[in-house]
Amino acid sequence: MKRMLGPLLKLLLLLTTVSHGTATSCRSPEGEISAQYYGALGQSAYVHLINNSVDHSDLQLEVFFKCENIFTYKQRNKITRFFSGRNGQFLKNGTLRLDNLTKNHSGVYSIEEFLGGTGRGKRHITLTIQAPVSPPKLFQHCQPHGEIRAWCSSTGEPPQYSWTLNDRPLDGGVAFLSNETQTVILKRDIPGSITCTVSNHVSKERTTQKLLTCRECQEQMVVPVALGSCSVLLAILLGTWCCLYKKKQKQPKRSQRRTGDT
């Protein structure tokens, strides 16, 4: 099977990601009947079907999706046909391009090969369409004892988070490690910059920030607390003074009444 399929059918799936300006390439190993690949939502997938270095004048290819014929190619007559309203194009280099990928493109694709009307083999690929991740939003907050709590958020499916400190992976010496990947807690007095990286099978984004100085953050928190305490103390003193003042005002009136009665 490997000798039969190898020179005739090489599968190259290129997943174009516009946000990075580059393409991710995947190649199906020779002789493998099934393979899993991923495509970016809204982008294009390129399936290289034909090895142009070999003459295959009687070659015919059929591409099926969910048991439905979506593409036919006959090299002798130069016939190419798309079915079921598929958006795509068959390029001169023997590549089948699928455009504007949606969730409906996810599934199993079968490529059947014929030479002179005789079946020569079949391959299957499973294509899964995912939404690319967005640049992550990174937040920091000072904890009561000087630690830094950092957390990250991003859209896309399914986002996977990872962290680095000064371009090095976090370890127990600088952070309290746990199974929670979206949030990390850094120990006190850790200098430098922290980076949150989010990725899935079709994209990768990152955001870097300089670490907060939690002493400054704590001092900023002391000011409103001190002002609040002073306000309470001032209110107590003012209330006490008012009470004493009223008592002093009442004492002369009582003395005058007693004098008038006598």
TINU-448427 format. One record per residue (C-alpha): residue number from 1; x, y, z. Coordinates in Angstrom, 2 decimals. Example, Ala and Ser with C-alpha at 12.3 -4.5 7.8 and 13.67 -1.06 7.14 Angstrom:
+-----+---------+---------+---------+
!  nr !       X !       Y !       Z !
+-----+---------+---------+---------+
!   1 !   12.30 !   -4.50 !    7.80 !
!   2 !   13.67 !   -1.06 !    7.14 !
+-----+---------+---------+---------+
***
This chain:
+-----+---------+---------+---------+
!  nr !       X !       Y !       Z !
+-----+---------+---------+---------+
!   1 !    0.00 !    0.00 !    0.00 !
!   2 !    2.85 !    2.40 !    0.86 !
!   3 !    4.58 !    1.90 !   -2.53 !
!   4 !    1.29 !    2.26 !   -4.32 !
!   5 !    0.10 !    5.48 !   -2.68 !
!   6 !    3.43 !    7.16 !   -1.99 !
!   7 !    4.40 !    8.50 !   -5.45 !
!   8 !    0.81 !    9.29 !   -6.44 !
!   9 !   -0.88 !   10.84 !   -3.46 !
!  10 !    0.96 !   13.11 !   -1.04 !
!  11 !   -1.22 !   15.08 !    1.28 !
!  12 !   -0.19 !   18.56 !    2.32 !
!  13 !   -2.58 !   20.60 !    4.42 !
!  14 !   -1.62 !   24.26 !    4.87 !
!  15 !   -3.62 !   26.15 !    7.47 !
!  16 !   -3.44 !   29.87 !    6.71 !
!  17 !   -3.61 !   32.18 !    9.74 !
!  18 !   -4.02 !   35.82 !    8.71 !
!  19 !   -3.28 !   37.22 !   12.17 !
!  20 !    0.32 !   35.95 !   11.96 !
!  21 !    0.81 !   36.40 !    8.21 !
!  22 !    2.22 !   32.88 !    7.90 !
!  23 !    0.89 !   29.41 !    7.14 !
!  24 !    1.13 !   26.30 !    9.28 !
!  25 !    1.92 !   23.17 !    7.30 !
!  26 !    0.90 !   19.59 !    8.05 !
!  27 !    1.96 !   16.55 !    6.04 !
!  28 !    0.25 !   13.19 !    6.16 !
!  29 !    2.88 !   10.46 !    6.77 !
!  30 !    3.43 !    8.03 !    3.89 !
!  31 !    1.22 !    4.99 !    4.13 !
!  32 !   -0.99 !    6.43 !    6.87 !
!  33 !   -4.68 !    5.83 !    6.18 !
!  34 !   -6.11 !    8.33 !    8.67 !
!  35 !   -4.82 !   11.61 !   10.09 !
!  36 !   -6.12 !   14.52 !   12.19 !
!  37 !   -5.67 !   18.12 !   11.07 !
!  38 !   -7.02 !   21.52 !   12.13 !
!  39 !   -8.13 !   24.59 !   10.19 !
!  40 !   -8.66 !   28.21 !   11.22 !
!  41 !  -12.19 !   29.56 !   11.08 !
!  42 !  -12.63 !   31.92 !    8.12 !
!  43 !   -9.28 !   30.99 !    6.52 !
!  44 !   -8.26 !   28.53 !    3.79 !
!  45 !   -7.06 !   24.94 !    3.75 !
!  46 !   -4.76 !   23.61 !    1.02 !
!  47 !   -4.74 !   19.90 !    0.19 !
!  48 !   -1.93 !   18.85 !   -2.15 !
!  49 !   -3.28 !   15.92 !   -4.15 !
!  50 !   -0.93 !   15.29 !   -7.06 !
!  51 !    2.81 !   14.78 !   -7.40 !
!  52 !    3.50 !   16.68 !  -10.65 !
!  53 !    7.01 !   15.22 !  -10.99 !
!  54 !    5.51 !   11.93 !  -12.24 !
!  55 !    3.39 !   11.47 !  -15.38 !
!  56 !   -0.07 !   10.21 !  -14.47 !
!  57 !   -2.01 !   10.80 !  -17.67 !
!  58 !   -4.76 !    8.37 !  -16.62 !
!  59 !   -5.03 !    9.65 !  -13.05 !
!  60 !   -8.45 !   10.37 !  -11.60 !
!  61 !   -9.17 !   11.63 !   -8.10 !
!  62 !  -12.43 !   11.75 !   -6.17 !
!  63 !  -12.81 !   13.65 !   -2.91 !
!  64 !  -15.70 !   12.72 !   -0.61 !
!  65 !  -16.98 !   14.52 !    2.46 !
!  66 !  -19.50 !   12.82 !    4.72 !
!  67 !  -20.06 !   10.22 !    2.00 !
!  68 !  -20.83 !   12.93 !   -0.60 !
!  69 !  -18.66 !   13.59 !   -3.66 !
!  70 !  -17.51 !   17.21 !   -3.42 !
!  71 !  -14.68 !   17.24 !   -5.99 !
!  72 !  -13.59 !   15.30 !   -9.10 !
!  73 !  -10.36 !   15.58 !  -11.07 !
!  74 !   -9.47 !   13.77 !  -14.33 !
!  75 !   -5.95 !   14.52 !  -15.49 !
!  76 !   -6.34 !   13.21 !  -19.07 !
!  77 !   -9.27 !   15.52 !  -19.86 !
!  78 !   -8.25 !   18.28 !  -17.43 !
!  79 !  -11.69 !   18.09 !  -15.85 !
!  80 !  -12.26 !   19.58 !  -12.41 !
!  81 !  -15.67 !   19.83 !  -10.81 !
!  82 !  -16.85 !   21.11 !   -7.42 !
!  83 !  -20.11 !   19.86 !   -5.99 !
!  84 !  -22.54 !   20.96 !   -3.23 !
!  85 !  -21.74 !   24.65 !   -3.66 !
!  86 !  -18.25 !   24.33 !   -2.14 !
!  87 !  -16.00 !   27.38 !   -2.17 !
!  88 !  -12.61 !   26.45 !   -3.48 !
!  89 !  -10.22 !   26.14 !   -6.37 !
!  90 !   -7.98 !   23.49 !   -7.89 !
!  91 !   -4.56 !   25.04 !   -8.47 !
!  92 !   -2.07 !   24.20 !  -11.21 !
!  93 !    0.37 !   22.62 !   -8.79 !
!  94 !   -2.14 !   19.89 !   -7.95 !
!  95 !   -3.45 !   21.55 !   -4.78 !
!  96 !   -7.09 !   21.63 !   -3.78 !
!  97 !   -7.92 !   24.82 !   -1.89 !
!  98 !  -10.94 !   25.06 !    0.42 !
!  99 !  -11.92 !   28.66 !    1.13 !
! 100 !  -13.79 !   30.48 !    3.91 !
! 101 !  -13.66 !   27.62 !    6.37 !
! 102 !  -16.69 !   27.28 !    8.64 !
! 103 !  -17.75 !   24.78 !   11.26 !
! 104 !  -19.55 !   22.90 !    8.49 !
! 105 !  -16.16 !   22.00 !    6.98 !
! 106 !  -15.30 !   19.90 !   10.04 !
! 107 !  -15.45 !   16.17 !    9.42 !
! 108 !  -13.83 !   13.27 !    7.58 !
! 109 !  -12.53 !   13.72 !    4.01 !
! 110 !  -11.80 !   10.69 !    1.81 !
! 111 !   -9.55 !   10.86 !   -1.25 !
! 112 !   -9.89 !    8.00 !   -3.74 !
! 113 !   -7.36 !    7.48 !   -6.53 !
! 114 !   -7.89 !    5.72 !   -9.86 !
! 115 !   -5.47 !    4.85 !  -12.71 !
! 116 !   -7.06 !    3.80 !  -15.96 !
! 117 !  -10.36 !    3.28 !  -14.17 !
! 118 !   -8.84 !    0.95 !  -11.57 !
! 119 !   -8.92 !    1.94 !   -7.93 !
! 120 !   -5.45 !    2.43 !   -6.50 !
! 121 !   -6.20 !    3.33 !   -2.89 !
! 122 !   -7.92 !    5.64 !   -0.47 !
! 123 !   -6.91 !    8.02 !    2.30 !
! 124 !   -8.88 !    9.77 !    5.02 !
! 125 !   -8.24 !   12.98 !    6.88 !
! 126 !  -10.25 !   14.40 !    9.75 !
! 127 !  -10.41 !   18.19 !    9.58 !
! 128 !  -11.48 !   20.18 !   12.66 !
! 129 !  -12.19 !   23.89 !   12.33 !
! 130 !  -11.34 !   26.10 !   15.31 !
! 131 !  -11.71 !   29.81 !   16.01 !
! 132 !   -8.26 !   31.45 !   16.35 !
! 133 !   -7.41 !   32.80 !   19.80 !
! 134 !   -7.38 !   36.54 !   20.39 !
! 135 !   -4.46 !   38.48 !   21.94 !
! 136 !   -4.80 !   37.79 !   25.66 !
! 137 !   -5.77 !   40.46 !   28.18 !
! 138 !   -3.38 !   40.37 !   31.14 !
! 139 !   -4.31 !   41.68 !   34.60 !
! 140 !   -2.27 !   42.05 !   37.82 !
! 141 !   -3.31 !   42.64 !   41.42 !
! 142 !   -1.31 !   43.03 !   44.62 !
! 143 !   -2.19 !   40.60 !   47.40 !
! 144 !   -2.25 !   41.61 !   51.11 !
! 145 !    1.18 !   40.10 !   51.86 !
! 146 !    2.96 !   41.45 !   48.79 !
! 147 !    2.35 !   38.60 !   46.33 !
! 148 !    1.12 !   39.34 !   42.81 !
! 149 !   -1.94 !   37.63 !   41.40 !
! 150 !   -1.93 !   37.62 !   37.57 !
! 151 !   -4.64 !   36.28 !   35.35 !
! 152 !   -5.27 !   36.08 !   31.61 !
! 153 !   -8.34 !   35.94 !   29.36 !
! 154 !   -8.78 !   35.28 !   25.65 !
! 155 !  -11.37 !   34.19 !   23.12 !
! 156 !  -11.00 !   31.24 !   20.78 !
! 157 !  -11.43 !   27.50 !   21.15 !
! 158 !  -10.13 !   25.82 !   23.17 !
! 159 !   -7.59 !   28.32 !   24.58 !
! 160 !   -4.57 !   26.85 !   26.38 !
! 161 !   -2.62 !   29.15 !   28.72 !
! 162 !    1.06 !   29.16 !   29.64 !
! 163 !    3.25 !   31.61 !   31.55 !
! 164 !    6.86 !   32.77 !   31.49 !
! 165 !    8.81 !   35.14 !   33.73 !
! 166 !   11.61 !   37.00 !   31.97 !
! 167 !   11.25 !   34.51 !   29.08 !
! 168 !   11.66 !   31.51 !   31.41 !
! 169 !    8.95 !   29.05 !   32.47 !
! 170 !    7.56 !   29.59 !   35.96 !
! 171 !    8.84 !   27.30 !   38.74 !
! 172 !    8.27 !   26.89 !   42.45 !
! 173 !   11.00 !   29.37 !   43.26 !
! 174 !    9.06 !   32.36 !   41.91 !
! 175 !    5.41 !   31.24 !   41.92 !
! 176 !    2.87 !   29.17 !   43.80 !
! 177 !    2.15 !   26.49 !   41.20 !
! 178 !   -1.23 !   24.79 !   40.78 !
! 179 !   -3.38 !   23.10 !   38.15 !
! 180 !   -5.03 !   26.44 !   37.38 !
! 181 !   -3.36 !   27.74 !   34.20 !
! 182 !   -5.40 !   30.89 !   33.63 !
! 183 !   -4.29 !   32.42 !   36.96 !
! 184 !   -0.88 !   32.44 !   38.69 !
! 185 !    0.35 !   33.88 !   42.02 !
! 186 !    3.91 !   35.17 !   42.10 !
! 187 !    5.91 !   35.38 !   45.30 !
! 188 !    7.03 !   38.63 !   46.90 !
! 189 !    9.76 !   40.87 !   45.50 !
! 190 !    9.95 !   39.18 !   42.08 !
! 191 !   11.30 !   41.64 !   39.46 !
! 192 !   11.01 !   41.57 !   35.70 !
! 193 !    8.25 !   40.99 !   33.15 !
! 194 !    5.58 !   38.33 !   32.95 !
! 195 !    4.18 !   36.90 !   29.71 !
! 196 !    0.87 !   35.13 !   29.17 !
! 197 !    0.73 !   32.95 !   26.06 !
! 198 !   -2.53 !   31.53 !   24.75 !
! 199 !   -2.76 !   29.04 !   21.89 !
! 200 !   -4.80 !   26.35 !   20.22 !
! 201 !   -4.17 !   24.11 !   17.22 !
! 202 !   -4.46 !   26.94 !   14.66 !
! 203 !   -3.10 !   30.08 !   16.35 !
! 204 !   -0.91 !   31.53 !   19.08 !
! 205 !   -0.87 !   34.95 !   20.79 !
! 206 !    0.95 !   36.48 !   23.75 !
! 207 !    0.95 !   39.56 !   25.98 !
! 208 !    3.84 !   40.81 !   28.16 !
! 209 !    3.70 !   43.27 !   31.08 !
! 210 !    6.20 !   44.60 !   33.59 !
! 211 !    5.45 !   43.25 !   37.06 !
! 212 !    3.81 !   45.57 !   39.56 !
! 213 !    5.72 !   46.87 !   42.56 !
! 214 !    3.37 !   45.82 !   45.32 !
! 215 !    4.90 !   48.16 !   47.91 !
! 216 !    3.72 !   51.11 !   45.88 !
! 217 !    0.34 !   49.49 !   45.53 !
! 218 !    0.09 !   48.94 !   49.30 !
! 219 !    1.09 !   52.53 !   50.04 !
! 220 !   -1.66 !   53.72 !   47.75 !
! 221 !   -4.11 !   51.61 !   49.74 !
! 222 !   -2.88 !   53.07 !   53.09 !
! 223 !   -3.80 !   56.65 !   52.14 !
! 224 !   -7.60 !   56.20 !   51.88 !
! 225 !   -7.57 !   54.00 !   55.00 !
! 226 !   -5.74 !   56.69 !   57.00 !
! 227 !   -8.07 !   59.39 !   55.71 !
! 228 !  -11.06 !   57.30 !   56.68 !
! 229 !   -9.73 !   56.77 !   60.20 !
! 230 !   -9.08 !   60.48 !   60.61 !
! 231 !  -12.58 !   61.30 !   59.42 !
! 232 !  -14.12 !   58.95 !   61.98 !
! 233 !  -11.96 !   60.38 !   64.77 !
! 234 !  -12.81 !   63.94 !   63.74 !
! 235 !  -16.53 !   63.13 !   63.74 !
! 236 !  -16.27 !   61.66 !   67.26 !
! 237 !  -14.41 !   64.72 !   68.54 !
! 238 !  -16.86 !   67.08 !   66.88 !
! 239 !  -19.81 !   65.21 !   68.37 !
! 240 !  -18.25 !   65.30 !   71.84 !
! 241 !  -17.58 !   69.04 !   71.59 !
! 242 !  -21.19 !   69.71 !   70.50 !
! 243 !  -22.55 !   67.80 !   73.50 !
! 244 !  -20.31 !   69.69 !   75.95 !
! 245 !  -21.20 !   73.03 !   74.35 !
! 246 !  -24.94 !   72.38 !   74.66 !
! 247 !  -24.54 !   71.44 !   78.31 !
! 248 !  -22.69 !   74.69 !   79.02 !
! 249 !  -25.44 !   76.68 !   77.30 !
! 250 !  -28.15 !   75.04 !   79.42 !
! 251 !  -26.42 !   75.69 !   82.79 !
! 252 !  -26.78 !   79.57 !   82.78 !
! 253 !  -30.50 !   79.30 !   81.90 !
! 254 !  -31.14 !   77.01 !   84.87 !
! 255 !  -29.29 !   79.43 !   87.19 !
! 256 !  -31.42 !   82.38 !   85.98 !
! 257 !  -34.65 !   80.44 !   86.59 !
! 258 !  -33.65 !   79.59 !   90.14 !
! 259 !  -32.80 !   83.27 !   90.85 !
! 260 !  -36.21 !   84.42 !   89.51 !
! 261 !  -38.09 !   81.93 !   91.68 !
! 262 !  -36.49 !   83.23 !   94.87 !
+-----+---------+---------+---------+
***
